Amino acid sequence: MVLNIRRTAEHDLPFIYAWYTDPAIAQQALCVVPDDYDEFAKQYTDLIKSSSALCFITLAGDERIGLAEIRCIGCYSGIYQGEAVLWLGQRRGSGLGLRLIVWLLQQAFEILNLDRLWWWVGRNNTDMLKICAKLDFRRLAEDETYAKDRIFFQMDRAEYESFPERNPKLWFRLQKLDKGR
C-alpha cells in the first residue's frame, strides 16, 4: 500500500471532526471535543497553525484513512515533552501502524526536537500494544484516575537514538518499509 502523509489543512476539518466525534473513537479519546463544529474548527485551525504541534492526514491514494498529531506539552525540569496521537481506520495487519509510529517518532525527535514523547494506548488495542513493545516504548503505568482503559508509555530521545544499535534487524526492516511510503 502506498502511504501518503501530508500536513493537515483547513479543508480536512470535516473529516477530523467526524473522527473526533465518532462514538467508537470518542470513547478512546483523551480530549474533549466541542459539540459545536464552528468552535471545533476554530480550535483545530489554531492548532494546525501553531508552531507547537504537527498535525497530519494519512492517505491511501485519495482516501483519508487516519490522523496523526504530535503536540508539544511543555518543558518540565528542562525536558521538552510532547504527546502523540494516531488514529487509523480498520487497516490491521498491513504494517501501516508500525510505519506511522516510526514516522511520528522521527517528527517528534528530529523536527520538533523533543526530549520525551508520551503515548496512550487503549488496553484492548493489542496490535498497537505489540508495536509499542517492538519499538521499546517504556510502559509506565496504567492510569487509574483518568482513563482506566489506557496504558501509558513514553520514549526519551536517548532511547530513540539508540534503537538502531539495540535492534538492528528491525531498524533495517523499518528503513525498507519507509522507502515504500
N, C-alpha and C positions, 0 to 999 in steps of 0.2 A: 504494500500500500504506500503510495506517495503521500507524505505528510507535509503540509504547508503550515507555517506558523507566521502570523503577521500581527502587528500591533493592533489593538482594539481601536475602532473608530466609532464615531457617534452613530453611524448607520447600523452598528451591531447592537445598539441598546435594546431594541425589542427582543432580540434573541436572548441576550443576557438576562433581561428582566424575566422572560419566560423560564429560563433555567433557575434563577434565584427563587421564583415563586412556585415552581413545580413542587407539589406536596412531598414527593419522594426525596427531592434534593433539599427542600427547606427543612425537612426532618434532620438532615445531616449537617446543615449549615450552622456555622457559629455566629454569623452576623444577622442583625435584624434588618430586614428589607422593608422600606416604606410601602404601604398598601397603594399609595398614590404613585402612578407611573411617572408623572412630571417631577415629583420630588426625588424619586429614584434616579431619573435621567439626569437631574442637576447634580446630585451627589456623585454619580458614577462618572459624569463628564468631568467634574473637578478631579476625581481620582485619576482618570486616564491622562489628564493634562499635568498632573503633579509630577515633580521630579523624585518623589519618594515612593513611587510604585511603578511597576511594569505590568501591563495587562495585555494579554494576547488571546487571539482566537485561533483555534486549531481547526484546520480544514482537511478534508479528504476530497480532493477535487474541488468542487464548488460548495460542497456541503459542510456547514458548520457542525462540527462534532464535539467540540469541547471548549473549555475556558481555562486559562492558566493565569494566575496572578502571583506576584511577589510584592509584598508591602513592607516597607521599612517601618518598624515599630519603635525605633528609638535607640539611643545609646545609653546603656546601663553599665556602670563601673568600667567605662572605656571600651565596651564591646558593642559594636554596631550590629543590631539584630533585625531580623525580618521574619515574616511568616509566608508560607507558600500555600496556595490554593490550586487544586487541579480537579476539574470535573470533566469526565468523558462520558460519551454515550455508551451504549452496550457494544463494546469492541473487545471484550475479554479474549485473552489468548493470542492477540495479534502482535504483542510486543510494544504496542503504542504507549502504554503507561510507563514502561521502563524507559523508552526513548524520551518521553516528555519530562520525566523526573530528572534524568541526566541533563537534559537541556535546561531545565529550570535551575538546577544546581550551578551550571555554568553561568547563567544570567545572574544569579544571586551573588556568587563569589567573584566573578570576573568582570561583570558590568556594574552592578550596584556596589561592589566592593564590601559586602557584608562580612562580618566575622562569625556570625552564627545564624542558622536558619532553623525555624521551628516548623513542625509539621504535625497536623492532627489527622488521624486515620480512624475511620469507623471500625469498631470491633468486628463487624460482620464482613468487612471488605477484605476477604482472605487474599485476593490477588495483590492488593496494594500492601498488605502486611508482609507478604513474601518478598515483594520488591524492596521494601524498606530494610528487611533483613539482608537481602542480597547486596544492597548498596551500603551496608554497615551504618545505617542510621542508628543512633543510640536511643533505645526505648527507655524513656524516663519514668513515666508513671501513667496510671490510668486515672483520669480526672474524676474524682468522686463528687465534686461540687458542681461543676459547670455542665458537663455533658457526660453522663455515665456510660454512654455507648462509644466513647472515643478512647484512643490510646495516643499518648503524647510522645513525639520523637524530636530529636534535634541532631544537627550536624554542624560541627565547627569547621572553620577554614582549614585548619591543620589536618583534620580527618579527610576533607575533600581533596586536599593536595597530595596526601599520602596514599590515596586509594589505588592509583596505578601500580605502586610498589607492593601494596598488600594483596592485590587481586589482579595480577597482570593478565590472566586469561580472560576474565570478564571485561577488563578495560579494553583489551584488543577487540573483543566482540562488540562492545558498545561503540567503538570508533567505526567499525564496519557498518553497524546499524545506522549511525549518524550520517554516513555518506549517502545512505538511501533516502534520507529525508527530503 
